[in-house]
Amino acid sequence: MKTGAMPVGHLTAEQVRSVLRAATTPPPLAGGRPWRFHCTPETIELYADPVPVAWDTGTEHRDQLLDCGAALLNLRLAIRAQGCYPDARLLPDASRPELLAVVRPHGRDPAAPVDRRLADAVQLRRSNRRPFTPATVVPSVQRELRRAAEIERAWLATVSPAQQPQLREIMRRAWPDAPATPGSEALLSDLDVEPDRLIVVIGSLHDAPLSRLQAGQALQRVLLTATAAGLSAAFLPQVVTPMTLRRELRQLLGGGLWPQIMLRLGHGTPVPQEARARLEDVVTSDERPFRASRLDPVPRRAPR
């Protein structure tokens, strides 16, 4: 089966395939294929897949919106790298909650150097669960990371060393059976084995679907900025899962932001690239629609 990519706006069919490959590169937080794309002669549409009946505050829906936001940020950067402007409209139709964004590549707009650096970092970004080195993240890079989140209308808060003991207690309540041993895949061990590491939380002022979609774009811009600076990142998602502990984390950070995702950042060793979705599985077009059976919900793995 051929991909549904077709010429869109000022992009050729091959350029569309290239930007869609970039969009489908981020490994989803909850596994599966949380998004799909549809090409029209003028736009690339981003859909949630499986289709939500209605967005709620559950973990799966939050992860899906973060995943889709990350894919959208990659799509925008890849279009800029092709010399076009990505005019993106988020949640454009209230009667279709599955339609998350419509992106119109139009005009000739050379990419700024920072956009090219981030677009080049798309293929290099990895989630790194291995121990980090003792090297610290310098303040200038931390400022870049905060600015990256703010560009996407989200915020990045740093968990200070003084706050980390309380964060450990929150994590233990979120994951009470996790062993804190070196080399363990348990998320709790990230703080116990490597204390005083850079722990950041990406949050939003609101907890609505739009805010989560923006937080997903901010997450990916932060991750790509970290990659371009030579940093590694690991997800620490379980603290933002139970609502009671999420509120505790919110209070720890000052009470102004809704935490959407937590990251551990530092200097790590290289890790292999993870498998990505095939374009023919997630892309359709006006010329090549999906079979009706494809719209059935896709099984999703448990969160990593």
C-alpha positions in Angstrom: 0.0 0.0 0.0 1.4 3.4 -1.0 1.5 6.3 1.4 -1.3 8.9 1.2 1.2 11.7 0.8 0.5 14.1 -2.0 1.6 17.7 -3.0 0.3 20.1 -0.4 0.4 23.9 -0.9 4.0 24.8 -2.0 5.3 21.4 -1.0 5.9 18.6 -3.5 4.8 15.0 -2.7 8.4 14.1 -1.8 8.7 17.1 0.5 5.4 16.1 2.2 6.7 12.6 2.8 9.8 14.2 4.3 7.9 16.4 6.7 5.6 13.6 7.7 8.5 11.3 8.4 9.8 14.0 10.8 6.3 14.3 12.4 6.1 10.6 13.1 9.6 10.4 14.6 8.9 11.1 18.3 8.3 7.8 20.2 4.9 8.1 21.8 4.6 8.2 25.6 1.8 5.6 25.6 2.9 3.5 22.7 0.7 2.6 19.8 0.0 5.2 17.1 -1.7 8.1 18.8 -2.1 10.2 15.7 -2.8 10.1 12.0 -2.5 12.7 9.3 -4.6 13.6 6.3 -3.3 15.5 3.3 -5.5 17.8 1.2 -4.3 20.0 -1.7 -3.7 22.9 0.7 -3.4 21.5 4.2 -2.0 18.7 6.4 -4.5 17.7 9.1 -3.5 16.1 12.4 -6.0 13.8 14.0 -6.1 11.9 17.3 -6.2 8.1 16.8 -8.0 6.4 18.4 -10.8 9.0 18.1 -11.8 10.3 21.5 -15.5 10.4 22.4 -14.7 13.4 24.5 -11.4 14.7 26.0 -11.2 14.2 29.8 -8.5 14.6 32.5 -7.4 10.9 32.3 -3.7 10.0 31.8 -4.2 8.3 28.5 -5.9 11.4 27.0 -3.2 13.6 28.4 -0.4 11.4 27.0 -2.2 11.3 23.6 -2.4 15.1 23.4 1.2 15.5 24.4 2.2 12.9 21.8 0.2 14.7 19.1 1.6 18.1 20.2 5.2 16.7 19.8 4.4 15.4 16.3 2.9 18.8 15.4 6.0 20.7 16.5 8.1 18.4 14.4 5.8 18.9 11.4 6.0 22.7 11.8 9.8 22.6 12.0 10.2 20.3 9.0 7.9 22.6 6.9 10.1 25.6 7.9 13.2 23.6 6.9 11.6 23.2 3.5 11.4 27.0 3.2 7.6 27.3 3.7 5.6 29.0 6.5 3.5 26.5 8.6 0.3 28.3 9.4 -1.1 26.0 12.2 -4.6 26.3 13.6 -5.2 24.2 16.8 -8.6 22.5 17.5 -10.3 24.4 14.6 -13.6 22.6 14.8 -15.4 22.1 18.2 -17.8 19.6 16.6 -14.8 17.3 15.7 -12.6 16.8 18.8 -10.4 14.3 17.0 -9.2 17.1 14.6 -6.3 18.6 16.6 -4.7 20.8 14.0 -4.7 22.0 10.5 -1.4 23.1 9.0 -1.2 25.1 5.8 2.3 25.3 4.2 2.3 28.4 2.2 4.6 31.2 1.0 8.4 31.2 0.9 9.8 31.7 4.3 13.5 30.7 4.8 14.1 28.9 8.1 15.9 30.8 10.8 19.2 29.2 12.0 17.6 28.0 15.3 14.7 26.3 13.4 17.3 24.5 11.2 19.2 23.3 14.3 16.0 22.0 15.9 14.9 20.4 12.6 18.3 18.7 12.3 17.9 17.5 15.9 14.7 15.6 15.2 16.5 12.5 13.9 19.0 12.6 16.8 16.6 12.9 19.8 16.3 9.8 22.0 14.8 9.0 25.3 17.7 7.9 27.5 17.1 5.7 30.5 20.7 5.1 31.2 22.6 6.9 34.1 23.9 10.3 33.3 27.4 11.6 33.9 28.2 14.0 36.8 28.4 16.9 34.4 25.9 19.7 35.2 23.7 21.6 32.8 25.1 25.1 32.6 22.8 28.1 33.4 22.8 29.4 29.8 21.4 26.1 28.5 18.8 26.1 31.2 17.7 29.5 30.1 17.4 28.2 26.5 15.2 25.4 27.7 12.9 27.7 29.6 12.6 30.0 26.5 11.8 26.9 24.3 8.8 26.1 26.5 7.6 29.7 26.6 7.7 30.0 22.7 5.0 27.3 22.7 2.9 29.0 25.4 3.9 26.7 28.1 6.3 27.0 31.0 9.3 25.1 32.3 9.8 24.9 36.1 13.0 23.5 37.6 12.8 21.3 40.7 15.6 22.7 42.9 17.9 20.5 45.0 16.1 21.7 48.1 12.7 20.5 46.6 14.0 17.1 45.5 13.5 15.3 48.8 9.8 16.2 48.8 9.6 15.2 45.2 11.1 11.8 46.1 8.3 11.3 48.6 5.7 12.2 46.1 7.2 9.7 43.6 7.3 7.0 46.2 3.6 7.4 46.8 3.0 7.4 43.0 5.1 4.2 42.6 5.2 2.5 46.0 6.6 -0.9 44.8 9.4 0.5 42.7 12.9 -0.7 43.7 15.5 2.0 44.1 18.6 0.2 42.8 21.2 1.2 40.2 20.3 0.0 36.7 16.6 -0.6 37.7 14.1 0.4 35.0 11.8 1.7 37.8 11.2 5.4 37.4 11.8 6.0 41.1 15.4 5.1 40.9 16.2 8.1 38.7 16.2 10.4 41.7 17.6 7.9 44.2 20.6 6.9 42.2 21.4 10.3 40.7 20.5 13.0 43.3 20.8 16.7 42.4 20.3 16.2 38.7 18.4 18.7 36.6 14.7 17.8 37.0 12.2 20.0 35.1 8.5 20.1 34.8 6.7 21.4 31.7 3.3 22.8 32.7 0.5 25.0 31.5 -1.8 27.6 33.1 -4.8 25.5 32.3 -5.5 21.8 32.0 -7.8 21.9 29.0 -7.1 20.0 25.7 -5.7 23.1 24.0 -3.2 23.6 26.9 -2.1 20.0 26.7 -1.6 20.2 23.0 0.5 23.3 23.4 2.4 21.6 26.2 3.2 18.7 23.8 4.7 21.2 21.4 6.6 22.8 24.2 7.9 19.4 25.4 9.2 18.6 21.9 10.8 22.0 21.5 12.5 21.6 24.9 13.7 18.0 24.0 15.1 19.2 20.6 16.8 22.2 22.3 18.4 19.8 24.8 19.5 17.5 22.0 21.0 20.4 20.0 22.9 21.3 23.2 24.3 17.8 23.6 22.0 16.8 26.4 20.0 13.6 27.1 16.5 13.4 28.5 14.5 10.8 30.3 10.8 10.9 31.1 9.5 10.8 34.6 5.8 10.6 33.9 4.2 8.7 36.9 4.1 11.7 39.2 1.6 13.5 36.9 -0.7 10.5 36.7 -2.8 10.3 40.0 -4.7 13.6 40.4 -4.0 13.8 44.1 -0.2 13.6 43.6 -0.4 15.8 40.6 -1.9 18.5 42.9 1.0 17.9 45.4 3.5 18.4 42.6 1.7 21.5 41.5 1.9 23.0 45.0 5.6 22.0 45.2 6.2 24.1 42.1 4.3 27.1 43.5 0.7 26.3 42.6 0.5 28.4 39.4 1.1 25.7 36.8 -0.6 22.4 35.9 2.2 19.9 35.5 1.9 18.0 32.3 5.3 16.1 32.0 8.5 15.8 34.1 11.9 15.3 32.6 15.4 14.4 33.9 18.0 16.2 31.8 21.8 15.8 31.7 24.8 14.3 29.8 24.3 10.7 28.9 25.7 8.0 26.6 24.2 7.4 23.1 21.2 5.1 22.8 19.8 3.4 19.6 16.9 4.9 17.7 13.5 3.5 18.4 11.2 2.2 15.7 8.8 4.7 14.1 5.4 4.3 12.6 5.2 3.6 8.8 3.8 6.4 6.9 1.4 4.1 5.0 -0.1 3.2 8.4 -0.8 6.8 9.6 -1.2 9.0 6.5 -4.1 9.4 4.1 -5.0 11.9 1.5 -7.9 13.1 -0.6 -6.4 10.8 -3.3 -5.8 7.8 -1.0 -8.2 7.4 2.0 -7.9 4.8 4.7 -10.1 1.7 4.5 -13.0 2.0 6.9 -11.6 -0.7 9.1 -8.5 1.4 9.8 -10.5 3.8 11.9 -11.1 1.2 14.6 -9.2 2.0 17.8 -5.6 1.0 17.9 -4.4 -1.0 21.0 -2.1 1.1 23.1 0.7 -0.3 25.3 1.0 0.6 28.9 2.9 3.8 29.7 6.7 3.5 29.9 
